[in-house]
Amino acid sequence: KLTSLALQPAITPELVQGRVHLRCSYSPPAPEPPVHFRVLWSRLSSPGKREQIHQETTPQPFSYVEMDGANLRLGDTVFCTVTAFRTGSPEQQSLPEDSRGFYAGIKFLPESLEIAEDGKEHVLTALSTVPIACPGQVDSCKITLQLSTEDLGSQVPGPPDIALSACQVDLLPEPCLGSSCAAATVTVTAVTDFAQDGNRVSRLSARPAAPRDVLWRAYTPRDVKVTVRDLPTGNCYSFTDPHIITFDGWRYESHKIGTFLLCRSESRAFEVHVRQRDCGGRRSATACNCGVAAR
């Protein structure tokens, strides 16, 4: 009898005549008697359950299935299960071996983010695990993802707590390398909102914009959950006939006339200038804020 042969089935994406296919490859056993392979393709229909979509018997060490948008769609997690048997003796068969699940569609890496209101930019990569196919398209071939953000059930309702560097990204065809056939990046930054509103959760969503390929039309990638950790915000003040309170709580008064540098960051291009005019009487020299410029 055939025992476990370590067939090691693995799924890779390929373009075949301009159409997206998945290829299941496996290691043939040592060349003793001729061996055939029974290949069962399935997809995850619900957690822990698989639905059979195709089965074939072949002498080849590979099997193909097309992503046609009907039996196999973007967003599916696909498996191939391979059993070897001797030619003419189907009862002499090996134990079936499963491939790893292959997610066909767009992945975001990382799949979720935890960031803080500290001004840092965090890179989010959108990658397609299947080739970008543009049959019959003569102009630029790409999939454009429209990006949007939404606040998720925070205690203080308001706009999303995150900002993106772009409202859309383009996935351009590239040779498939590992599980990536196209990739684009966007940076995510937490909004410094000067409010003590606690940790908030936002959602980043992506949707293909008017794709020509029917495979992409009914597909929406998984959302990315972004948790923003609230940080206390530093404040400084200059008010009335200027009373000045610094970030660390020191209090001053300034009665000079002119334009002054109130605040400057040492780490980024940010500074605030104030203009003070004479607003006192004959008996006292008093200055008041009358203008401000910030960058």
Residue pairs with C-beta under 8 A, 6 or more apart in sequence:
1 92
2 29
2 84
2 85
2 86
2 92
2 93
2 94
3 94
3 95
4 94
4 95
4 97
5 27
5 29
5 84
5 94
5 97
6 27
6 97
7 26
7 27
7 28
7 29
7 37
7 82
7 84
7 94
7 97
8 26
8 27
8 97
9 24
9 25
9 26
9 80
9 81
9 82
9 97
9 98
9 99
10 24
10 25
10 26
10 99
10 100
11 22
11 23
11 24
11 78
11 79
11 80
11 99
11 100
11 102
12 22
12 23
12 25
12 176
13 20
13 21
13 22
13 23
13 102
13 104
13 129
13 130
13 131
13 176
13 181
14 20
14 21
14 22
14 23
14 64
14 131
14 176
15 21
15 131
15 133
16 64
16 66
18 133
18 135
19 66
19 67
19 133
19 135
20 66
20 67
20 130
20 131
20 133
20 215
21 64
21 65
21 66
21 67
22 41
22 64
22 65
22 67
22 72
22 78
22 102
22 104
23 62
23 63
23 64
24 39
24 41
24 62
24 63
24 64
24 65
24 80
24 82
24 99
25 61
25 62
26 37
26 61
26 62
26 82
26 97
27 61
28 35
28 61
29 35
29 84
33 86
33 87
34 59
34 86
34 87
35 59
35 84
35 85
35 86
35 87
36 57
36 58
36 59
36 84
36 85
36 86
36 87
37 57
37 58
37 59
37 60
37 61
37 63
37 82
37 83
37 84
37 85
38 55
38 56
38 57
38 82
38 83
38 84
38 85
38 93
39 55
39 56
39 57
39 58
39 63
39 80
39 81
39 82
40 52
40 54
40 55
40 80
40 81
40 82
40 83
40 96
41 52
41 53
41 54
41 55
41 63
41 65
41 72
41 78
41 79
41 80
42 50
42 51
42 52
42 53
42 78
42 79
42 80
42 81
43 50
43 51
43 53
43 72
43 76
43 77
43 78
43 79
44 50
44 51
44 76
44 77
44 78
44 79
44 101
45 51
50 79
53 65
53 71
53 72
54 65
54 71
56 63
59 87
63 80
65 72
65 78
66 72
67 73
67 74
67 104
67 130
67 215
68 215
69 214
69 215
69 217
69 218
72 78
72 104
73 104
73 215
73 218
73 219
74 104
74 105
74 106
74 130
74 215
74 216
74 219
75 104
75 105
75 219
75 220
75 221
76 103
76 104
76 105
77 101
77 102
77 103
77 104
78 101
78 102
78 103
78 104
79 98
79 99
79 100
79 101
79 102
80 98
80 99
81 96
81 97
81 98
81 99
82 96
82 97
82 99
83 93
83 94
83 95
83 96
83 97
84 93
84 94
85 91
85 92
85 93
85 94
86 92
86 93
102 129
102 179
103 129
104 129
104 130
105 128
105 129
105 130
105 219
105 221
106 126
106 127
106 128
106 129
106 145
106 171
106 206
106 221
106 222
107 126
107 127
107 129
107 179
107 221
107 222
108 124
108 125
108 126
108 204
108 206
108 221
108 222
108 224
109 124
109 125
109 127
110 124
111 222
111 224
112 224
112 225
112 226
112 227
113 122
113 124
113 188
113 224
113 225
113 226
113 227
114 226
114 227
114 229
115 122
115 162
115 188
115 189
115 190
115 226
115 227
115 228
115 229
116 190
116 228
116 229
116 231
117 190
117 191
117 192
117 193
117 228
117 229
117 230
117 231
117 233
118 190
118 231
119 189
119 190
119 192
119 268
120 189
120 190
121 165
121 187
121 188
121 189
122 187
122 188
122 189
123 185
123 186
123 187
123 188
124 185
124 186
124 187
124 188
124 204
124 224
125 183
125 184
125 185
126 145
126 169
126 171
126 183
126 184
126 185
126 186
126 206
126 221
127 171
127 179
127 180
127 181
127 182
127 183
127 184
128 143
128 171
128 180
128 181
128 182
128 183
129 179
129 180
129 181
130 181
131 173
131 176
131 181
131 182
132 141
132 142
132 143
132 171
132 172
132 173
132 181
132 182
133 173
133 213
133 215
134 141
134 142
134 173
134 212
134 213
135 213
137 212
141 172
141 173
142 170
142 171
142 172
142 173
143 170
143 171
143 182
143 208
143 211
143 216
144 168
144 169
144 170
144 171
144 208
144 209
144 210
145 168
145 169
145 170
145 171
145 184
145 206
145 207
145 208
145 209
145 221
146 167
146 168
146 206
146 207
146 208
146 209
147 164
147 166
147 167
147 168
147 169
147 186
147 204
147 205
147 206
148 167
148 204
148 205
148 206
148 207
149 160
149 162
149 163
149 164
149 202
149 203
149 204
149 205
150 160
150 202
150 203
150 205
151 157
151 158
151 159
151 160
151 161
151 200
151 201
151 202
152 200
152 201
152 202
152 203
152 225
153 201
154 161
154 197
154 198
154 200
154 201
155 197
155 198
156 195
156 197
156 198
156 200
158 197
159 191
160 191
160 202
160 203
161 190
161 191
161 193
161 200
161 202
161 226
161 228
162 188
162 189
162 190
162 191
162 202
162 204
162 226
162 228
163 188
163 189
163 190
163 191
164 186
164 187
164 188
164 204
165 186
165 187
165 188
165 189
166 186
168 209
169 184
169 185
169 186
170 184
171 182
171 183
171 184
172 182
172 184
173 181
173 182
174 180
174 181
174 182
174 183
175 181
188 204
188 226
190 228
190 229
191 228
192 233
194 233
194 235
195 233
196 230
196 232
196 233
197 230
198 230
199 227
199 228
199 229
199 230
200 227
200 228
200 230
201 225
201 226
201 227
201 228
202 225
202 226
202 228
203 223
203 224
203 225
203 226
204 223
204 224
204 226
205 220
205 223
206 220
206 221
207 220
207 221
208 216
208 217
208 219
211 217
234 247
235 247
236 244
236 245
236 246
236 247
236 262
236 263
237 243
237 244
237 245
238 244
238 254
238 262
238 274
238 289
239 289
240 288
240 289
241 253
241 255
241 279
241 280
241 286
241 287
241 288
242 253
242 254
242 255
242 274
242 276
242 287
242 288
242 289
243 251
243 252
243 253
244 251
244 252
244 253
244 254
244 262
245 251
245 252
246 252
254 260
254 276
254 287
255 280
255 285
255 286
255 287
256 276
256 287
257 276
257 277
257 278
257 287
258 275
258 276
259 273
259 274
259 275
259 276
259 291
260 273
260 274
260 275
260 276
261 271
261 272
261 273
262 272
262 273
262 274
263 270
263 271
263 272
264 270
264 271
264 272
265 271
269 295
270 294
270 295
271 294
271 295
272 292
272 293
272 294
273 292
273 293
273 294
274 289
274 291
274 292
275 289
275 290
275 291
275 292
275 293
276 287
276 288
276 289
276 290
277 287
277 288
277 290
278 285
278 286
278 287
279 286
279 287
279 288
280 286
280 287
